[in-house]
Amino acid sequence: MRKSAIVGLITIAICVGFLVSLNADTNSYSTFTEAAKDSKEFHVMGYWEKGKGTYYDAQKDANHFAFYMKDQNGSVNKVVYNGTKPQDFERSEKLVLIGKMKDNTFYASKILMKCPSKYNNDLVEVKKDGKVEKYN
């Protein structure tokens, strides 16, 4: 075989391996039960349990927000977010939490909220400082 053909085959093999690794890393929505089994980061979708309320005291600790969420299977867990309380949290229809489960509590590193809208169904991302931006 020619040298250029060997280099071409190696390049194609590397590209295929890269694409396979990208596909393997894609996350689908999980549940609290699945998140409790592993220490990696999960995406959990669910709804805020309004009856259990929220905990946020800006005077005591502005970077601690806690609430309860019901996942897709109906399991309710405490969620702790180390950031400011998201603007319009109470109006959100659906939540997607990105984080890890530890000791029966889900520690969210990001909160994505689906806010009710008359015109679109966009998800918004809540930054650590409480600012809300459109999630791409």
PyRosetta script that sets phi, psi and omega in degrees:
from pyrosetta import init, pose_from_sequence

init()
pose = pose_from_sequence("MRKSAIVGLITIAICVGFLVSLNADTNSYSTFTEAAKDSKEFHVMGYWEKGKGTYYDAQKDANHFAFYMKDQNGSVNKVVYNGTKPQDFERSEKLVLIGKMKDNTFYASKILMKCPSKYNNDLVEVKKDGKVEKYN")
pose.set_psi(1, 152.4)
pose.set_omega(1, 178.9)
pose.set_phi(2, -79.7)
pose.set_psi(2, 155.2)
pose.set_omega(2, -178.2)
pose.set_phi(3, -60.6)
pose.set_psi(3, -40.4)
pose.set_omega(3, -178.9)
pose.set_phi(4, -67.3)
pose.set_psi(4, -34.4)
pose.set_omega(4, 178.2)
pose.set_phi(5, -67.7)
pose.set_psi(5, -39.5)
pose.set_omega(5, 179.0)
pose.set_phi(6, -65.8)
pose.set_psi(6, -44.0)
pose.set_omega(6, 178.5)
pose.set_phi(7, -62.8)
pose.set_psi(7, -40.5)
pose.set_omega(7, 178.3)
pose.set_phi(8, -63.2)
pose.set_psi(8, -43.2)
pose.set_omega(8, 178.7)
pose.set_phi(9, -65.0)
pose.set_psi(9, -40.5)
pose.set_omega(9, 178.2)
pose.set_phi(10, -64.3)
pose.set_psi(10, -41.7)
pose.set_omega(10, 178.3)
pose.set_phi(11, -62.0)
pose.set_psi(11, -44.0)
pose.set_omega(11, 178.9)
pose.set_phi(12, -63.5)
pose.set_psi(12, -41.9)
pose.set_omega(12, 179.3)
pose.set_phi(13, -63.0)
pose.set_psi(13, -40.7)
pose.set_omega(13, 178.0)
pose.set_phi(14, -65.3)
pose.set_psi(14, -42.3)
pose.set_omega(14, 178.4)
pose.set_phi(15, -62.9)
pose.set_psi(15, -42.9)
pose.set_omega(15, 178.3)
pose.set_phi(16, -63.6)
pose.set_psi(16, -43.6)
pose.set_omega(16, 177.6)
pose.set_phi(17, -61.3)
pose.set_psi(17, -39.8)
pose.set_omega(17, 178.1)
pose.set_phi(18, -64.3)
pose.set_psi(18, -45.1)
pose.set_omega(18, 179.2)
pose.set_phi(19, -64.0)
pose.set_psi(19, -38.7)
pose.set_omega(19, 177.8)
pose.set_phi(20, -65.0)
pose.set_psi(20, -40.5)
pose.set_omega(20, 179.8)
pose.set_phi(21, -67.9)
pose.set_psi(21, -33.7)
pose.set_omega(21, 175.9)
pose.set_phi(22, -65.5)
pose.set_psi(22, -42.7)
pose.set_omega(22, -179.4)
pose.set_phi(23, -66.4)
pose.set_psi(23, -36.0)
pose.set_omega(23, -178.7)
pose.set_phi(24, -70.0)
pose.set_psi(24, -23.0)
pose.set_omega(24, -176.3)
pose.set_phi(25, -90.3)
pose.set_psi(25, -5.8)
pose.set_omega(25, -178.9)
pose.set_phi(26, -68.4)
pose.set_psi(26, 138.6)
pose.set_omega(26, -176.7)
pose.set_phi(27, -104.2)
pose.set_psi(27, 136.2)
pose.set_omega(27, 169.8)
pose.set_phi(28, -106.1)
pose.set_psi(28, 172.4)
pose.set_omega(28, -178.4)
pose.set_phi(29, -73.0)
pose.set_psi(29, 137.3)
pose.set_omega(29, -179.9)
pose.set_phi(30, -113.3)
pose.set_psi(30, -176.9)
pose.set_omega(30, 175.7)
pose.set_phi(31, -118.1)
pose.set_psi(31, 169.6)
pose.set_omega(31, 177.7)
pose.set_phi(32, -62.0)
pose.set_psi(32, -35.3)
pose.set_omega(32, 179.7)
pose.set_phi(33, -62.5)
pose.set_psi(33, -44.3)
pose.set_omega(33, 177.9)
pose.set_phi(34, -66.0)
pose.set_psi(34, -39.1)
pose.set_omega(34, -179.4)
pose.set_phi(35, -66.8)
pose.set_psi(35, -29.6)
pose.set_omega(35, -179.3)
pose.set_phi(36, -72.4)
pose.set_psi(36, -21.5)
pose.set_omega(36, -176.6)
pose.set_phi(37, -80.6)
pose.set_psi(37, -17.4)
pose.set_omega(37, -173.7)
pose.set_phi(38, -138.4)
pose.set_psi(38, 154.2)
pose.set_omega(38, -177.7)
pose.set_phi(39, -94.0)
pose.set_psi(39, 3.8)
pose.set_omega(39, 179.1)
pose.set_phi(40, -80.7)
pose.set_psi(40, 172.9)
pose.set_omega(40, -178.4)
pose.set_phi(41, -80.9)
pose.set_psi(41, 137.6)
pose.set_omega(41, -178.5)
pose.set_phi(42, -124.8)
pose.set_psi(42, 157.4)
pose.set_omega(42, 170.6)
pose.set_phi(43, -105.2)
pose.set_psi(43, 115.4)
pose.set_omega(43, -179.9)
pose.set_phi(44, -116.3)
pose.set_psi(44, 125.3)
pose.set_omega(44, 179.5)
pose.set_phi(45, -104.3)
pose.set_psi(45, 142.1)
pose.set_omega(45, 178.9)
pose.set_phi(46, -176.8)
pose.set_psi(46, -159.3)
pose.set_omega(46, -175.0)
pose.set_phi(47, -129.6)
pose.set_psi(47, 143.4)
pose.set_omega(47, 177.7)
pose.set_phi(48, -68.0)
pose.set_psi(48, 130.7)
pose.set_omega(48, 175.5)
pose.set_phi(49, -81.8)
pose.set_psi(49, 92.6)
pose.set_omega(49, -174.3)
pose.set_phi(50, -63.4)
pose.set_psi(50, -30.9)
pose.set_omega(50, -178.8)
pose.set_phi(51, -65.7)
pose.set_psi(51, -23.9)
pose.set_omega(51, -179.6)
pose.set_phi(52, -93.6)
pose.set_psi(52, -7.0)
pose.set_omega(52, 175.2)
pose.set_phi(53, 71.3)
pose.set_psi(53, -165.7)
pose.set_omega(53, 178.8)
pose.set_phi(54, -133.4)
pose.set_psi(54, 162.8)
pose.set_omega(54, 173.2)
pose.set_phi(55, -125.2)
pose.set_psi(55, 117.5)
pose.set_omega(55, 175.1)
pose.set_phi(56, -154.1)
pose.set_psi(56, 117.7)
pose.set_omega(56, 178.1)
pose.set_phi(57, -125.1)
pose.set_psi(57, 98.6)
pose.set_omega(57, -176.3)
pose.set_phi(58, -64.8)
pose.set_psi(58, -27.8)
pose.set_omega(58, 179.1)
pose.set_phi(59, -70.2)
pose.set_psi(59, -40.2)
pose.set_omega(59, -176.7)
pose.set_phi(60, -80.6)
pose.set_psi(60, -51.1)
pose.set_omega(60, 179.3)
pose.set_phi(61, -155.5)
pose.set_psi(61, 103.5)
pose.set_omega(61, -176.2)
pose.set_phi(62, -71.2)
pose.set_psi(62, -13.2)
pose.set_omega(62, -179.2)
pose.set_phi(63, -108.8)
pose.set_psi(63, 34.1)
pose.set_omega(63, 176.0)
pose.set_phi(64, -137.2)
pose.set_psi(64, 114.9)
pose.set_omega(64, 179.2)
pose.set_phi(65, -130.0)
pose.set_psi(65, 127.8)
pose.set_omega(65, -178.3)
pose.set_phi(66, -131.8)
pose.set_psi(66, 146.4)
pose.set_omega(66, 178.3)
pose.set_phi(67, -161.5)
pose.set_psi(67, 176.5)
pose.set_omega(67, 176.9)
pose.set_phi(68, -114.0)
pose.set_psi(68, 140.9)
pose.set_omega(68, -179.8)
pose.set_phi(69, -130.9)
pose.set_psi(69, 143.4)
pose.set_omega(69, 175.2)
pose.set_phi(70, -101.4)
pose.set_psi(70, 124.4)
pose.set_omega(70, -179.4)
pose.set_phi(71, -83.1)
pose.set_psi(71, -174.6)
pose.set_omega(71, -176.6)
pose.set_phi(72, -63.2)
pose.set_psi(72, -25.3)
pose.set_omega(72, 179.3)
pose.set_phi(73, -91.5)
pose.set_psi(73, -1.2)
pose.set_omega(73, 179.0)
pose.set_phi(74, 92.0)
pose.set_psi(74, 2.9)
pose.set_omega(74, 178.7)
pose.set_phi(75, -77.9)
pose.set_psi(75, 130.5)
pose.set_omega(75, -178.7)
pose.set_phi(76, -105.3)
pose.set_psi(76, 128.8)
pose.set_omega(76, 179.1)
pose.set_phi(77, -135.9)
pose.set_psi(77, 154.9)
pose.set_omega(77, 174.1)
pose.set_phi(78, -75.1)
pose.set_psi(78, 140.8)
pose.set_omega(78, 178.6)
pose.set_phi(79, -123.7)
pose.set_psi(79, 132.8)
pose.set_omega(79, 176.1)
pose.set_phi(80, -119.1)
pose.set_psi(80, 129.2)
pose.set_omega(80, 178.5)
pose.set_phi(81, -121.6)
pose.set_psi(81, 121.4)
pose.set_omega(81, 179.7)
pose.set_phi(82, -88.4)
pose.set_psi(82, 73.1)
pose.set_omega(82, 178.8)
pose.set_phi(83, -167.0)
pose.set_psi(83, 177.6)
pose.set_omega(83, 179.7)
pose.set_phi(84, -73.2)
pose.set_psi(84, 157.6)
pose.set_omega(84, 179.3)
pose.set_phi(85, -63.3)
pose.set_psi(85, 129.3)
pose.set_omega(85, -178.9)
pose.set_phi(86, -62.4)
pose.set_psi(86, 140.4)
pose.set_omega(86, 175.4)
pose.set_phi(87, -63.2)
pose.set_psi(87, 136.7)
pose.set_omega(87, 179.1)
pose.set_phi(88, 61.5)
pose.set_psi(88, 28.6)
pose.set_omega(88, 178.7)
pose.set_phi(89, -58.0)
pose.set_psi(89, -41.3)
pose.set_omega(89, -177.3)
pose.set_phi(90, -64.3)
pose.set_psi(90, -23.5)
pose.set_omega(90, -178.2)
pose.set_phi(91, -89.2)
pose.set_psi(91, -8.0)
pose.set_omega(91, -176.1)
pose.set_phi(92, -67.6)
pose.set_psi(92, 141.8)
pose.set_omega(92, 179.3)
pose.set_phi(93, -88.3)
pose.set_psi(93, -39.2)
pose.set_omega(93, -174.4)
pose.set_phi(94, -143.1)
pose.set_psi(94, 147.5)
pose.set_omega(94, -180.0)
pose.set_phi(95, -122.5)
pose.set_psi(95, 144.4)
pose.set_omega(95, 169.0)
pose.set_phi(96, -122.9)
pose.set_psi(96, 118.5)
pose.set_omega(96, 180.0)
pose.set_phi(97, -103.5)
pose.set_psi(97, 137.4)
pose.set_omega(97, 175.2)
pose.set_phi(98, -116.0)
pose.set_psi(98, 119.0)
pose.set_omega(98, -178.2)
pose.set_phi(99, 174.5)
pose.set_psi(99, -159.9)
pose.set_omega(99, -175.8)
pose.set_phi(100, -129.7)
pose.set_psi(100, 150.9)
pose.set_omega(100, 177.0)
pose.set_phi(101, -94.5)
pose.set_psi(101, 134.9)
pose.set_omega(101, 176.8)
pose.set_phi(102, -149.1)
pose.set_psi(102, 125.4)
pose.set_omega(102, 178.1)
pose.set_phi(103, 52.0)
pose.set_psi(103, 48.8)
pose.set_omega(103, 177.2)
pose.set_phi(104, 64.8)
pose.set_psi(104, 15.6)
pose.set_omega(104, 176.0)
pose.set_phi(105, -125.8)
pose.set_psi(105, 135.3)
pose.set_omega(105, 178.8)
pose.set_phi(106, -93.7)
pose.set_psi(106, 121.4)
pose.set_omega(106, 179.3)
pose.set_phi(107, -99.4)
pose.set_psi(107, 106.3)
pose.set_omega(107, -175.3)
pose.set_phi(108, -86.1)
pose.set_psi(108, 131.4)
pose.set_omega(108, 173.2)
pose.set_phi(109, -93.0)
pose.set_psi(109, -22.1)
pose.set_omega(109, 176.3)
pose.set_phi(110, -144.1)
pose.set_psi(110, 147.9)
pose.set_omega(110, 172.9)
pose.set_phi(111, -124.0)
pose.set_psi(111, 123.6)
pose.set_omega(111, 174.2)
pose.set_phi(112, -108.4)
pose.set_psi(112, 129.4)
pose.set_omega(112, -177.0)
pose.set_phi(113, -117.0)
pose.set_psi(113, 137.4)
pose.set_omega(113, 171.2)
pose.set_phi(114, -99.3)
pose.set_psi(114, 108.4)
pose.set_omega(114, -177.2)
pose.set_phi(115, -91.7)
pose.set_psi(115, 147.3)
pose.set_omega(115, 179.0)
pose.set_phi(116, -66.3)
pose.set_psi(116, 134.5)
pose.set_omega(116, 179.8)
pose.set_phi(117, -143.0)
pose.set_psi(117, 142.7)
pose.set_omega(117, 179.6)
pose.set_phi(118, -75.6)
pose.set_psi(118, -23.4)
pose.set_omega(118, -171.0)
pose.set_phi(119, -113.7)
pose.set_psi(119, -26.4)
pose.set_omega(119, -177.8)
pose.set_phi(120, -148.5)
pose.set_psi(120, 169.7)
pose.set_omega(120, -178.9)
pose.set_phi(121, -117.4)
pose.set_psi(121, 50.5)
pose.set_omega(121, -175.1)
pose.set_phi(122, -81.3)
pose.set_psi(122, 145.5)
pose.set_omega(122, 170.3)
pose.set_phi(123, -88.5)
pose.set_psi(123, 144.7)
pose.set_omega(123, 174.5)
pose.set_phi(124, -119.8)
pose.set_psi(124, 149.3)
pose.set_omega(124, -179.5)
pose.set_phi(125, -105.9)
pose.set_psi(125, 136.3)
pose.set_omega(125, 177.9)
pose.set_phi(126, -98.8)
pose.set_psi(126, 120.9)
pose.set_omega(126, 178.4)
pose.set_phi(127, -80.5)
pose.set_psi(127, 165.5)
pose.set_omega(127, -178.5)
pose.set_phi(128, -59.1)
pose.set_psi(128, -29.2)
pose.set_omega(128, -179.1)
pose.set_phi(129, -87.1)
pose.set_psi(129, 5.1)
pose.set_omega(129, 176.6)
pose.set_phi(130, 93.6)
pose.set_psi(130, -6.1)
pose.set_omega(130, 179.5)
pose.set_phi(131, -73.3)
pose.set_psi(131, 144.1)
pose.set_omega(131, -178.1)
pose.set_phi(132, -110.0)
pose.set_psi(132, 127.2)
pose.set_omega(132, 179.1)
pose.set_phi(133, -129.7)
pose.set_psi(133, 154.4)
pose.set_omega(133, 177.3)
pose.set_phi(134, -64.5)
pose.set_psi(134, 134.2)
pose.set_omega(134, 180.0)
pose.set_phi(135, -91.9)
pose.set_psi(135, 126.3)
pose.set_omega(135, -179.1)
pose.set_phi(136, -88.9)
pose.dump_pdb("model.pdb")
